[in-house]
Amino acid sequence: MMDLLSIDVVRSNAATTVVLAGEIDFASESSLTDALVDAVESSREVFVDLGLVTYLDSTGIRALVVAYEEAGARDGAVTIRRASAQVRRVLDASGVLALLTGAREAHG
């Protein structure tokens, strides 16, 4: 089965950005979790760019939460950026939008 998710990792001195494109579901969860945990292990600040994500299910949410928890254990942070309205609704309905954006953005 073809993986319908593209994962690009952009590293800088200040942070790591994981740019995702396509569908985040059961088929891509393992590679996404691996990429996010790797990013968290190498950078205290990780941004996850969801601007090109067309689908997100509970397994994708789990991968984001695993990365968030791993970052917290390392005194780091994982923050999402550019999520579409559809993806934001899924994250909000699951109760993790505020965790991944900071409460200040979750309501704005």
ZADO-1210 file (C-alpha; in nm, 4 decimals, padded with zeros to 6 digits):
<atoms>
<atom x="00.0000" y="00.0000" z="00.0000" code="MET" pos="1"/>
<atom x="00.1296" y="00.3435" z="-00.0918" code="MET" pos="2"/>
<atom x="00.1947" y="00.5871" z="00.1901" code="ASP" pos="3"/>
<atom x="-00.0231" y="00.8915" z="00.1289" code="LEU" pos="4"/>
<atom x="00.1717" y="01.1144" z="00.3678" code="LEU" pos="5"/>
<atom x="00.4809" y="01.3142" z="00.2830" code="SER" pos="6"/>
<atom x="00.7106" y="01.4040" z="00.5736" code="ILE" pos="7"/>
<atom x="00.9844" y="01.6645" z="00.5354" code="ASP" pos="8"/>
<atom x="01.2026" y="01.7670" z="00.8289" code="VAL" pos="9"/>
<atom x="01.3668" y="02.1096" z="00.8256" code="VAL" pos="10"/>
<atom x="01.6236" y="02.1685" z="01.0988" code="ARG" pos="11"/>
<atom x="01.7724" y="02.4977" z="01.2129" code="SER" pos="12"/>
<atom x="01.9713" y="02.6018" z="01.5176" code="ASN" pos="13"/>
<atom x="01.6603" y="02.7340" z="01.6900" code="ALA" pos="14"/>
<atom x="01.3976" y="02.4708" z="01.6039" code="ALA" pos="15"/>
<atom x="01.2909" y="02.1791" z="01.3893" code="THR" pos="16"/>
<atom x="00.9909" y="02.1995" z="01.1597" code="THR" pos="17"/>
<atom x="00.8178" y="01.8829" z="01.0442" code="VAL" pos="18"/>
<atom x="00.6218" y="01.9607" z="00.7275" code="VAL" pos="19"/>
<atom x="00.3417" y="01.7167" z="00.6565" code="LEU" pos="20"/>
<atom x="00.1383" y="01.6801" z="00.3377" code="ALA" pos="21"/>
<atom x="-00.1406" y="01.4382" z="00.2563" code="GLY" pos="22"/>
<atom x="-00.3377" y="01.2006" z="00.4741" code="GLU" pos="23"/>
<atom x="-00.2527" y="01.1188" z="00.8343" code="ILE" pos="24"/>
<atom x="-00.4126" y="00.7867" z="00.9229" code="ASP" pos="25"/>
<atom x="-00.3347" y="00.4324" z="01.0375" code="PHE" pos="26"/>
<atom x="-00.1143" y="00.3672" z="00.7339" code="ALA" pos="27"/>
<atom x="00.1134" y="00.6624" z="00.8111" code="SER" pos="28"/>
<atom x="00.1025" y="00.6674" z="01.1913" code="GLU" pos="29"/>
<atom x="00.4224" y="00.4690" z="01.2499" code="SER" pos="30"/>
<atom x="00.6381" y="00.6781" z="01.0145" code="SER" pos="31"/>
<atom x="00.4841" y="00.9990" z="01.1502" code="LEU" pos="32"/>
<atom x="00.5440" y="00.8995" z="01.5125" code="THR" pos="33"/>
<atom x="00.9040" y="00.8058" z="01.4327" code="ASP" pos="34"/>
<atom x="00.9669" y="01.1383" z="01.2551" code="ALA" pos="35"/>
<atom x="00.8093" y="01.3441" z="01.5340" code="LEU" pos="36"/>
<atom x="00.9914" y="01.1643" z="01.8156" code="VAL" pos="37"/>
<atom x="01.3192" y="01.1967" z="01.6251" code="ASP" pos="38"/>
<atom x="01.2557" y="01.5706" z="01.5884" code="ALA" pos="39"/>
<atom x="01.1765" y="01.6052" z="01.9594" code="VAL" pos="40"/>
<atom x="01.4936" y="01.4149" z="02.0519" code="GLU" pos="41"/>
<atom x="01.7097" y="01.6518" z="01.8481" code="SER" pos="42"/>
<atom x="01.5411" y="01.9873" z="01.9160" code="SER" pos="43"/>
<atom x="01.3731" y="02.1493" z="02.2154" code="ARG" pos="44"/>
<atom x="01.1284" y="02.3349" z="01.9917" code="GLU" pos="45"/>
<atom x="00.9401" y="02.1446" z="01.7228" code="VAL" pos="46"/>
<atom x="00.6843" y="02.2939" z="01.4872" code="PHE" pos="47"/>
<atom x="00.4497" y="02.0666" z="01.2943" code="VAL" pos="48"/>
<atom x="00.3279" y="02.2305" z="00.9739" code="ASP" pos="49"/>
<atom x="-00.0134" y="02.0847" z="00.8882" code="LEU" pos="50"/>
<atom x="-00.0907" y="02.3271" z="00.6052" code="GLY" pos="51"/>
<atom x="-00.0987" y="02.0555" z="00.3386" code="LEU" pos="52"/>
<atom x="-00.2696" y="01.7862" z="00.5463" code="VAL" pos="53"/>
<atom x="-00.5974" y="01.6783" z="00.3850" code="THR" pos="54"/>
<atom x="-00.7088" y="01.4173" z="00.6383" code="TYR" pos="55"/>
<atom x="-00.6377" y="01.3478" z="01.0059" code="LEU" pos="56"/>
<atom x="-00.7812" y="01.0646" z="01.2136" code="ASP" pos="57"/>
<atom x="-00.7344" y="00.9444" z="01.5708" code="SER" pos="58"/>
<atom x="-00.4098" y="00.7614" z="01.4929" code="THR" pos="59"/>
<atom x="-00.2602" y="01.0884" z="01.3683" code="GLY" pos="60"/>
<atom x="-00.3789" y="01.2633" z="01.6810" code="ILE" pos="61"/>
<atom x="-00.2116" y="00.9904" z="01.8859" code="ARG" pos="62"/>
<atom x="00.1196" y="01.0517" z="01.7035" code="ALA" pos="63"/>
<atom x="00.0970" y="01.4242" z="01.7795" code="LEU" pos="64"/>
<atom x="00.0177" y="01.3576" z="02.1463" code="VAL" pos="65"/>
<atom x="00.3078" y="01.1105" z="02.1788" code="VAL" pos="66"/>
<atom x="00.5419" y="01.3780" z="02.0431" code="ALA" pos="67"/>
<atom x="00.3886" y="01.6413" z="02.2717" code="TYR" pos="68"/>
<atom x="00.4382" y="01.4196" z="02.5790" code="GLU" pos="69"/>
<atom x="00.7937" y="01.3264" z="02.4773" code="GLU" pos="70"/>
<atom x="00.8780" y="01.6948" z="02.4301" code="ALA" pos="71"/>
<atom x="00.7295" y="01.7801" z="02.7691" code="GLY" pos="72"/>
<atom x="00.9429" y="01.5127" z="02.9341" code="ALA" pos="73"/>
<atom x="01.2480" y="01.6815" z="02.7776" code="ARG" pos="74"/>
<atom x="01.1389" y="02.0357" z="02.8745" code="ASP" pos="75"/>
<atom x="01.0630" y="02.1058" z="02.5099" code="GLY" pos="76"/>
<atom x="00.7566" y="02.1944" z="02.3058" code="ALA" pos="77"/>
<atom x="00.5606" y="02.0728" z="02.0053" code="VAL" pos="78"/>
<atom x="00.3400" y="02.3297" z="01.8340" code="THR" pos="79"/>
<atom x="00.1244" y="02.2896" z="01.5265" code="ILE" pos="80"/>
<atom x="00.1106" y="02.5520" z="01.2527" code="ARG" pos="81"/>
<atom x="-00.1108" y="02.6240" z="00.9513" code="ARG" pos="82"/>
<atom x="-00.3748" y="02.3601" z="01.0236" code="ALA" pos="83"/>
<atom x="-00.6784" y="02.3873" z="00.7954" code="SER" pos="84"/>
<atom x="-01.0181" y="02.4567" z="00.9469" code="ALA" pos="85"/>
<atom x="-01.1097" y="02.0888" z="00.8994" code="GLN" pos="86"/>
<atom x="-00.7959" y="01.9636" z="01.0766" code="VAL" pos="87"/>
<atom x="-00.8397" y="02.2214" z="01.3548" code="ARG" pos="88"/>
<atom x="-01.1973" y="02.0978" z="01.4105" code="ARG" pos="89"/>
<atom x="-01.0750" y="01.7392" z="01.4466" code="VAL" pos="90"/>
<atom x="-00.8036" y="01.8469" z="01.6917" code="LEU" pos="91"/>
<atom x="-01.0507" y="02.0634" z="01.8854" code="ASP" pos="92"/>
<atom x="-01.3115" y="01.7865" z="01.9040" code="ALA" pos="93"/>
<atom x="-01.0478" y="01.5497" z="02.0407" code="SER" pos="94"/>
<atom x="-00.9468" y="01.8000" z="02.3077" code="GLY" pos="95"/>
<atom x="-00.5852" y="01.8437" z="02.1984" code="VAL" pos="96"/>
<atom x="-00.5993" y="02.1666" z="01.9952" code="LEU" pos="97"/>
<atom x="-00.5185" y="02.3826" z="02.2981" code="ALA" pos="98"/>
<atom x="-00.2244" y="02.1573" z="02.3902" code="LEU" pos="99"/>
<atom x="-00.0739" y="02.1784" z="02.0444" code="LEU" pos="100"/>
<atom x="-00.1330" y="02.5475" z="01.9754" code="THR" pos="101"/>
<atom x="-00.1199" y="02.7042" z="02.3187" code="GLY" pos="102"/>
<atom x="-00.4434" y="02.8250" z="02.4763" code="ALA" pos="103"/>
<atom x="-00.3925" y="03.1762" z="02.3388" code="ARG" pos="104"/>
<atom x="-00.4327" y="03.0536" z="01.9781" code="GLU" pos="105"/>
<atom x="-00.6977" y="02.7897" z="02.0388" code="ALA" pos="106"/>
<atom x="-00.9651" y="03.0558" z="02.0828" code="HIS" pos="107"/>
<atom x="-00.8400" y="03.3052" z="01.8283" code="GLY" pos="108"/>
</atoms>
